Amino acid sequence: MEVANRVFGGKWKPGILFRLVERSYRFGELKRDMPWISERVLIRQLKELVEDGIVHREDHRQVPPRVVYSITEHGRTLAPLLKSMADWGDLHFEATTRCTS
């Protein structure tokens, strides 16, 4: 659990990975899709995921800068876990919404 939590745990990594399982994202797209994350934190989280081999970073070296992030094959093994987490979140939201209504 400690290794898994270090690699993809935390506040924002699961959400980043959940999106990247679906498709590749340019940095700006991720930033727009997750406006609650500061740019600095998003950069740091992506850098850590790249270093851990979960996410691939492709720099197209052009002006304006174009950097594309995608999930690696190793990272794709997290897809069932991320889906389960999302499903549980939906159930929890529904249950707590009914309780407060």
URHUMO-V813145 format. One record per pair of residues at least 6 apart in sequence whose ideal C-beta (glycine too) atoms are under 6 Angstrom apart, sorted by sequence separation. I is the first residue (numbers start at 1). J is the second residue. D is the distance in whole Angstrom. If there is no record, write none. Layout:
I_J_D / I_J_D
//
This chain:
49_55_4 / 60_66_4 / 50_57_5 / 59_67_5 / 58_68_5 / 57_69_6 / 55_69_6 / 56_70_5 / 56_72_5 / 53_72_6 / 55_75_6 / 53_74_5 / 54_75_4 / 12_37_5 / 16_45_6 / 13_45_6 / 12_45_5 / 27_67_5 / 26_68_6 / 24_68_5 / 25_69_5 / 7_52_5 / 24_70_4 / 21_71_6 / 20_71_4 / 21_79_5 / 17_78_6 / 18_82_5 / 17_82_6
//
